[in-house]
Amino acid sequence: MSGPNRISRQSLMSKRARAIARREEVQPRVLNWLLAALVIASLFLLASRPSQAAPQILGLVASAEPLPMKCENGLCATEASVFCLQKWRMSPTAGTSYHPAGGEGVQLIALTDDGNTIVVPDPELQIKALRGHSAVQIGVDVEWLYARKYQSVSLKIGHKVSLIPEAWAGDPRPLTQKDIETALGTLRDMGHKLVDTAGKNVAAAQLLAHVGGKLPRLGRAHDDIRNAAWKTGLKGVSDINAKVLAKAKKKFDRCHDVTFGGATSLRQCLGAQHDILMGKLNARYWGATEFGM
């Protein structure tokens, strides 16, 4: 072949040599990019792990009545009132896992297929911080319940129960055995006197949580459900002090009004009112004991 379009062997070899040289220049850059990407991914994974020390041990407030557990999205769960036993540690972030310890324990009560009510042995409870040190969510997997042919479940919380955060390997300041013993002993005894048995404030907070617990966990309830929420929430609750009832009803009515429109649900508002009451009790506890100063 002749003419301007002819590619000579020499020029072909020259182009191949140049291409090889370019590849040799590009390959180190690609490797550098890959290494940089791996470093960034590693940093992201490290950042996603808990970087703070173990959060507070919490006091779980006893339930006067079994708490109904609402089943949604694969989980049967209820909210429970808690308070902080260790002011000097950080409040838990939402989703922090806990396990119960001490006191009279926590019982999962189930209705079986044949209509009997039993206390479930060794329930696989999932306890997660919900809103700081004021409320936790306690749940159990629906499939786990279904496999055992339970129709419905509720939760009975005994006196002086504490919640210990689950330990993790990278904790820079983990809880010591002395920390746990003090929290379950001296601190929990003080909390029982000043929070668990604090009269109408803790009772009103629990009543709000009880009513809110029968509303959908996610999204806004239909108007018919909202309007019947107070009456529905009181089912299964007995021996309510008149002052406690009036205090809780006033807060419920306020929440019902302010959540008529907007993004905030009635359940979220009731949760906020619950947390305000528990916060006041927690402040009282911190101010009364040298351990909380």
C-alpha positions as CSV (number, residue, x, y, z in Angstrom):
1,M,0.0,0.0,0.0
2,S,1.3,3.4,-0.9
3,G,0.1,7.0,-0.3
4,P,-0.6,9.0,2.7
5,N,-2.8,6.4,4.4
6,R,-0.1,3.8,4.6
7,I,1.1,2.8,8.1
8,S,4.7,1.7,8.0
9,R,6.0,-1.1,10.3
10,Q,8.3,1.4,12.0
11,S,5.5,3.9,12.7
12,L,3.3,1.0,14.0
13,M,6.0,-0.1,16.4
14,S,6.5,3.5,17.5
15,K,2.8,3.8,18.3
16,R,2.8,0.5,20.2
17,A,5.8,1.7,22.2
18,R,4.1,4.9,23.0
19,A,0.9,3.1,24.1
20,I,2.9,0.8,26.3
21,A,4.6,3.8,27.9
22,R,1.2,5.5,28.5
23,R,-0.1,2.3,30.2
24,E,3.0,2.1,32.4
25,E,2.3,5.8,33.4
26,V,-1.4,5.2,34.0
27,Q,-1.2,2.0,36.0
28,P,0.6,3.6,39.0
29,R,-2.0,6.3,39.0
30,V,-4.8,3.8,39.0
31,L,-3.2,1.9,41.9
32,N,-2.8,5.2,43.8
33,W,-6.5,5.9,43.3
34,L,-7.5,2.4,44.4
35,L,-5.3,2.7,47.5
36,A,-6.8,6.1,48.3
37,A,-10.3,4.7,47.9
38,L,-9.4,1.8,50.3
39,V,-8.1,4.3,52.8
40,I,-11.2,6.5,52.6
41,A,-13.5,3.4,53.0
42,S,-11.5,2.3,56.0
43,L,-11.8,5.7,57.6
44,F,-15.6,5.7,56.9
45,L,-16.0,2.3,58.6
46,L,-14.0,3.4,61.6
47,A,-16.0,6.6,61.8
48,S,-19.3,4.6,61.7
49,R,-18.3,2.7,64.8
50,P,-19.1,4.1,68.2
51,S,-16.3,6.5,69.1
52,Q,-17.6,7.6,72.5
53,A,-17.3,5.7,75.7
54,A,-20.1,3.6,77.1
55,P,-23.3,5.6,77.7
56,Q,-25.3,5.8,80.9
57,I,-26.7,2.9,82.8
58,L,-30.4,3.5,83.0
59,G,-33.1,2.8,85.6
60,L,-36.1,1.1,84.1
61,V,-39.3,2.3,85.7
62,A,-41.6,-0.5,86.9
63,S,-45.0,-0.9,85.2
64,A,-48.2,-0.8,87.3
65,E,-49.9,-2.7,84.5
66,P,-48.5,-4.9,81.7
67,L,-47.5,-2.7,78.8
68,P,-49.2,-3.7,75.5
69,M,-46.8,-4.5,72.7
70,K,-47.9,-3.3,69.2
71,C,-46.8,-5.4,66.3
72,E,-45.6,-3.5,63.2
73,N,-43.0,-4.2,60.5
74,G,-41.8,-7.5,62.0
75,L,-41.5,-6.2,65.5
76,C,-43.8,-6.4,68.5
77,A,-42.7,-3.5,70.8
78,T,-43.6,-1.0,73.5
79,E,-42.1,2.1,74.9
80,A,-40.9,2.1,78.6
81,S,-39.9,4.9,80.9
82,V,-36.3,5.2,82.0
83,F,-34.0,7.6,83.8
84,C,-30.3,8.2,83.9
85,L,-28.3,6.7,86.8
86,Q,-24.9,8.1,85.8
87,K,-25.0,11.9,85.0
88,W,-21.3,12.0,84.2
89,R,-21.6,9.6,81.2
90,M,-23.2,10.5,77.9
91,S,-26.8,10.0,77.1
92,P,-27.4,7.1,74.7
93,T,-27.9,7.7,71.1
94,A,-31.1,6.3,69.5
95,G,-30.6,2.6,68.7
96,T,-28.1,1.9,71.5
97,S,-28.6,-1.7,72.7
98,Y,-29.2,-2.5,76.3
99,H,-29.9,-5.5,78.4
100,P,-31.8,-5.7,81.8
101,A,-30.0,-6.4,85.1
102,G,-31.0,-6.6,88.7
103,G,-34.3,-5.9,90.5
104,E,-37.4,-8.0,89.9
105,G,-36.7,-8.5,86.2
106,V,-38.7,-8.1,83.0
107,Q,-41.4,-10.6,82.0
108,L,-42.8,-11.2,78.5
109,I,-46.5,-12.3,78.9
110,A,-48.0,-14.1,76.0
111,L,-51.5,-15.3,75.0
112,T,-51.2,-18.8,73.4
113,D,-53.2,-20.4,70.7
114,D,-55.3,-22.3,73.2
115,G,-56.2,-19.1,75.1
116,N,-53.8,-19.5,78.0
117,T,-51.7,-16.6,79.4
118,I,-48.1,-17.6,80.2
119,V,-44.8,-16.0,81.1
120,V,-42.5,-16.6,78.2
121,P,-39.2,-18.4,79.3
122,D,-36.0,-16.8,78.1
123,P,-37.5,-14.2,75.8
124,E,-35.2,-12.7,73.1
125,L,-35.9,-9.1,73.9
126,Q,-34.5,-6.3,71.9
127,I,-34.0,-3.2,74.0
128,K,-32.9,0.0,72.2
129,A,-32.5,3.6,73.4
130,L,-35.4,5.6,71.9
131,R,-35.2,9.2,73.2
132,G,-32.0,9.9,75.2
133,H,-32.3,8.8,78.8
134,S,-36.1,9.1,79.0
135,A,-37.5,6.3,77.0
136,V,-36.5,2.9,75.5
137,Q,-38.2,0.6,73.0
138,I,-38.5,-3.0,74.1
139,G,-39.4,-5.4,71.4
140,V,-39.4,-9.0,70.3
141,D,-39.2,-10.3,66.7
142,V,-42.6,-11.3,65.2
143,E,-41.2,-14.4,63.6
144,W,-39.8,-15.6,66.9
145,L,-43.3,-15.2,68.4
146,Y,-45.0,-16.8,65.5
147,A,-42.8,-19.9,65.7
148,R,-44.0,-20.4,69.2
149,K,-47.6,-19.8,68.3
150,Y,-48.1,-16.8,70.6
151,Q,-51.1,-14.6,69.6
152,S,-50.2,-11.4,71.5
153,V,-47.7,-10.2,74.0
154,S,-47.3,-7.6,76.7
155,L,-44.5,-6.6,79.0
156,K,-44.4,-6.6,82.8
157,I,-41.5,-4.6,84.3
158,G,-40.6,-5.3,88.0
159,H,-39.1,-2.9,90.5
160,K,-35.5,-1.7,90.6
161,V,-34.6,-3.1,87.2
162,S,-31.6,-1.4,85.5
163,L,-30.5,-1.4,81.8
164,I,-26.8,-1.9,81.0
165,P,-25.5,-0.8,77.6
166,E,-24.1,-3.6,75.5
167,A,-20.3,-3.6,75.6
168,W,-18.1,-3.3,72.4
169,A,-14.5,-4.0,71.8
170,G,-13.3,-0.5,70.9
171,D,-14.8,1.3,73.9
172,P,-12.2,3.8,75.1
173,R,-13.8,3.9,78.6
174,P,-15.9,0.8,79.2
175,L,-18.0,0.3,82.3
176,T,-16.1,-1.5,85.1
177,Q,-17.6,-4.1,87.4
178,K,-17.6,-1.4,90.1
179,D,-19.5,1.0,87.9
180,I,-22.2,-1.7,87.4
181,E,-22.3,-2.7,91.0
182,T,-22.7,0.9,92.2
183,A,-25.4,1.6,89.6
184,L,-27.4,-1.5,90.4
185,G,-26.9,-0.9,94.2
186,T,-26.7,2.5,95.8
187,L,-27.7,4.5,92.8
188,R,-30.6,2.3,91.9
189,D,-31.9,2.4,95.5
190,M,-31.8,6.2,95.4
191,G,-33.5,6.3,92.0
192,H,-36.3,4.0,93.2
193,K,-37.1,6.5,96.0
194,L,-36.9,9.6,93.9
195,V,-38.1,8.5,90.5
196,D,-39.9,5.1,90.5
197,T,-42.1,6.1,93.4
198,A,-42.3,9.8,92.6
199,G,-46.1,10.0,92.7
200,K,-48.3,11.6,90.0
201,N,-45.4,12.9,87.8
202,V,-44.0,9.4,87.0
203,A,-47.6,7.9,86.9
204,A,-48.7,10.6,84.4
205,A,-45.6,10.0,82.3
206,Q,-46.3,6.3,82.2
207,L,-49.9,6.9,81.3
208,L,-48.9,9.1,78.4
209,A,-46.5,6.4,77.2
210,H,-49.3,3.8,77.6
211,V,-51.7,5.8,75.5
212,G,-49.0,6.6,72.9
213,G,-48.0,2.9,72.7
214,K,-51.3,2.0,71.1
215,L,-50.8,4.5,68.3
216,P,-48.8,3.6,65.1
217,R,-45.0,3.8,65.7
218,L,-44.5,5.3,62.2
219,G,-46.5,7.9,60.4
220,R,-49.6,9.7,61.4
221,A,-52.7,8.0,62.7
222,H,-56.1,8.3,60.9
223,D,-58.4,10.9,62.5
224,D,-60.7,8.2,63.8
225,I,-57.8,6.6,65.6
226,R,-56.6,9.9,66.9
227,N,-60.0,10.9,68.3
228,A,-60.4,7.5,70.0
229,A,-56.8,7.4,71.3
230,W,-57.4,8.5,74.8
231,K,-60.3,6.0,75.4
232,T,-58.4,3.2,73.6
233,G,-55.2,3.9,75.6
234,L,-57.0,3.6,78.9
235,K,-58.2,0.0,78.2
236,G,-56.4,-2.4,80.4
237,V,-55.4,0.3,82.9
238,S,-57.0,0.2,86.4
239,D,-56.9,2.2,89.6
240,I,-55.8,5.5,88.1
241,N,-55.5,8.3,90.6
242,A,-57.8,11.2,89.7
243,K,-55.0,13.8,89.8
244,V,-52.8,11.6,87.6
245,L,-55.6,11.2,85.2
246,A,-56.4,14.9,85.0
247,K,-52.7,15.8,84.6
248,A,-52.2,13.3,81.8
249,K,-55.5,14.2,80.0
250,K,-54.5,17.9,80.0
251,K,-51.3,17.0,78.2
252,F,-53.0,14.6,75.9
253,D,-55.6,17.2,74.8
254,R,-52.8,19.7,74.1
255,C,-51.0,17.2,71.9
256,H,-54.2,16.3,70.2
257,D,-54.8,20.0,69.3
258,V,-51.2,20.9,68.1
259,T,-50.8,17.7,66.0
260,F,-54.1,18.2,64.1
261,G,-51.9,19.3,61.1
262,G,-48.2,19.3,60.3
263,A,-45.6,16.6,60.3
264,T,-45.6,15.8,64.1
265,S,-47.7,12.8,65.1
266,L,-49.8,12.5,68.2
267,R,-47.6,9.7,69.4
268,Q,-44.5,11.9,69.0
269,C,-46.1,14.7,70.9
270,L,-47.1,12.4,73.7
271,G,-43.5,11.0,73.8
272,A,-42.2,14.6,74.1
273,Q,-44.5,15.3,77.0
274,H,-43.5,12.0,78.7
275,D,-39.8,13.0,78.3
276,I,-40.4,16.4,79.9
277,L,-42.0,14.8,83.0
278,M,-39.2,12.2,83.2
279,G,-36.6,14.9,82.7
280,K,-37.9,16.8,85.8
281,L,-37.7,13.6,87.9
282,N,-34.2,12.9,86.6
283,A,-33.1,16.4,87.6
284,R,-34.5,15.8,91.1
285,Y,-32.5,12.6,91.4
286,W,-29.3,14.2,90.2
287,G,-29.7,17.1,92.7
288,A,-30.4,14.8,95.6
289,T,-27.5,12.5,95.4
290,E,-23.8,13.2,95.5
291,F,-23.3,10.4,92.9
292,G,-25.2,12.5,90.3
293,M,-23.5,15.8,91.0
